[in-house]
Amino acid sequence: MIEARDSSSIYEVPLDYHRQGLDAEVLAVFGIENPPPPDLSKWQTISDRITNPDGEVTIAVVGKYTVLKDAYKSLIEALNHGGLANSVKVHLDWVESEAFEGEDGAAAARLDGVHGILVPGGFGERGAEGKIRAAQFARERAVPYFGICFGLQMAVIEVARNVAGIKDASSTEFGPAKNPLVGLMTEWVQGNERIKREAGGDLGGTMRLGAYEAVLNPGSKVAEIYDGVTVSERHRHRYEVNIGYRKAIEDAGLKFTGLSPDGVLPEIVEREDHPWFVGVQFHPELKSRPFAPHPLFASFIAAAKEQSRLV
């Protein structure tokens, strides 16, 4: 009998089954004799890092679907992978972004003491102002910030309003905008093909889906993180940062360090005057694995680990 016991972690399951002899029983069924011992060293390393971490970090996830955490399942695992890469335990502090849309100072009171802030993807205007305030808090307090998809867009709008002086900066996702820092792109290039869409078209058809390449600035933080200047990442979004505002945003300190190969679509932004402030238009969590943590998550948690030793 092989028991399906509860395990302390999903990554402990292979070791638990090995301890019960499941692998030996399977080999016996197929008549395989004198097999070499299994190499479970990678799984054991993961187990050891989970059981005996070298510290702990708290990451505030400022989102709009926090009451249904399964909506962020890939993100949760990618953050845990970043923890494994740095031998630290990652505590997630789930923050409903709408909580910051009332009185001034709400974001500071709620986020004070966290070691990193992550603003994930999302759709629609609800909770957007709270995400903007989270990005502002991270920028002003030098707290590691990771903006993914919508989180990138809100970081751009934040710096446009509060640093570049474009007070009415907004996204056309929220309605007509005098200064549309984020808008619905009507065409882009994928490989050798030009893709077009209509603003009033079918919602599914208006999304930029799948893998797209980005070209990184040599010498940038993200080029160092990726150890290269060309990456391919998975996308799932409708709206894009408006490249027409690039100079104003870069003059305010937020650099466009990753662009589509044709130079039209901003893919990555970062601050050079900040310990770790990166926004990406794509979803790196979808490519992270326990044995191969995504480099952005590994670097983000490393920065949070450093932050935990400063506070």
Secondary structure as the mmCIF struct_conf table of DSSP 4:
data_model
#
loop_
_struct_conf.conf_type_id
_struct_conf.id
_struct_conf.beg_label_comp_id
_struct_conf.beg_label_asym_id
_struct_conf.beg_label_seq_id
_struct_conf.end_label_comp_id
_struct_conf.end_label_asym_id
_struct_conf.end_label_seq_id
BEND BEND1 SER A 8 SER A 9
HELX_RH_3T_P HELX_RH_3T_P1 ILE A 10 GLU A 12
HELX_RH_AL_P HELX_RH_AL_P1 VAL A 13 ARG A 19
TURN_TY1_P TURN_TY1_P1 GLN A 20 GLY A 21
HELX_RH_AL_P HELX_RH_AL_P2 LEU A 22 VAL A 29
TURN_TY1_P TURN_TY1_P2 PHE A 30 GLY A 31
BEND BEND2 ASN A 34 ASN A 34
HELX_LH_PP_P HELX_LH_PP_P1 PRO A 35 PRO A 38
HELX_RH_AL_P HELX_RH_AL_P3 SER A 41 THR A 51
BEND BEND3 ASN A 52 ASN A 52
BEND BEND4 ASP A 54 ASP A 54
STRN STRN1 GLU A 56 GLY A 63
BEND BEND5 LYS A 64 LYS A 64
TURN_TY1_P TURN_TY1_P3 THR A 66 VAL A 67
BEND BEND6 LEU A 68 LEU A 68
HELX_RH_3T_P HELX_RH_3T_P2 LYS A 69 TYR A 72
HELX_RH_AL_P HELX_RH_AL_P4 LYS A 73 ASN A 86
TURN_TY1_P TURN_TY1_P4 SER A 87 SER A 87
STRN STRN2 LYS A 89 GLU A 96
HELX_RH_3T_P HELX_RH_3T_P3 SER A 97 PHE A 100
BEND BEND7 GLU A 101 GLU A 103
TURN_TY1_P TURN_TY1_P5 ASP A 104 GLY A 105
HELX_RH_AL_P HELX_RH_AL_P5 ALA A 106 LEU A 111
TURN_TY1_P TURN_TY1_P6 ASP A 112 GLY A 113
BEND BEND8 HIS A 115 HIS A 115
STRN STRN3 GLY A 116 VAL A 119
BEND BEND9 GLY A 124 GLU A 125
TURN_TY1_P TURN_TY1_P7 ARG A 126 GLY A 127
HELX_RH_AL_P HELX_RH_AL_P6 ALA A 128 ARG A 141
TURN_TY1_P TURN_TY1_P8 ALA A 142 ALA A 142
STRN STRN4 TYR A 145 ILE A 148
TURN_TY1_P TURN_TY1_P9 CYS A 149 CYS A 149
HELX_RH_AL_P HELX_RH_AL_P7 PHE A 150 ASN A 162
TURN_TY1_P TURN_TY1_P10 VAL A 163 VAL A 163
BEND BEND10 ALA A 164 ALA A 164
TURN_TY1_P TURN_TY1_P11 LYS A 167 ASP A 168
STRN STRN5 ALA A 169 SER A 171
HELX_RH_3T_P HELX_RH_3T_P4 THR A 172 PHE A 174
BEND BEND11 GLY A 175 GLY A 175
BEND BEND12 LYS A 178 LYS A 178
STRN STRN6 ASN A 179 LEU A 184
BEND BEND13 THR A 186 THR A 186
STRN STRN7 GLU A 187 GLN A 190
TURN_TY1_P TURN_TY1_P12 GLY A 191 ASN A 192
STRN STRN8 GLU A 193 LYS A 196
TURN_TY1_P TURN_TY1_P13 ALA A 199 GLY A 200
BEND BEND14 GLY A 201 GLY A 201
TURN_TY1_P TURN_TY1_P14 LEU A 203 LEU A 203
HELX_RH_3T_P HELX_RH_3T_P5 GLY A 204 THR A 206
BEND BEND15 MET A 207 MET A 207
STRN STRN9 ARG A 208 LEU A 216
HELX_LH_PP_P HELX_LH_PP_P2 ASN A 217 ASN A 217
TURN_TY1_P TURN_TY1_P15 PRO A 218 GLY A 219
BEND BEND16 SER A 220 SER A 220
HELX_RH_AL_P HELX_RH_AL_P8 LYS A 221 TYR A 226
TURN_TY1_P TURN_TY1_P16 ASP A 227 ASP A 227
BEND BEND17 GLY A 228 VAL A 229
STRN STRN10 THR A 230 HIS A 237
BEND BEND18 ARG A 238 ARG A 238
STRN STRN11 TYR A 239 VAL A 241
HELX_RH_3T_P HELX_RH_3T_P6 ILE A 243 TYR A 245
HELX_RH_AL_P HELX_RH_AL_P9 ARG A 246 ASP A 251
TURN_TY1_P TURN_TY1_P17 ALA A 252 GLY A 253
STRN STRN12 LEU A 254 LEU A 259
TURN_TY1_P TURN_TY1_P18 PRO A 261 ASP A 262
BEND BEND19 GLY A 263 GLY A 263
BEND BEND20 LEU A 265 LEU A 265
STRN STRN13 PRO A 266 ARG A 271
TURN_TY1_P TURN_TY1_P19 GLU A 272 ASP A 273
BEND BEND21 HIS A 274 TRP A 276
STRN STRN14 PHE A 277 VAL A 280
BEND BEND22 GLN A 281 PHE A 282
HELX_RH_3T_P HELX_RH_3T_P7 PRO A 284 LYS A 287
BEND BEND23 PRO A 290 ALA A 292
HELX_RH_AL_P HELX_RH_AL_P10 PRO A 295 SER A 308
TURN_TY1_P TURN_TY1_P20 ARG A 309 LEU A 310
#
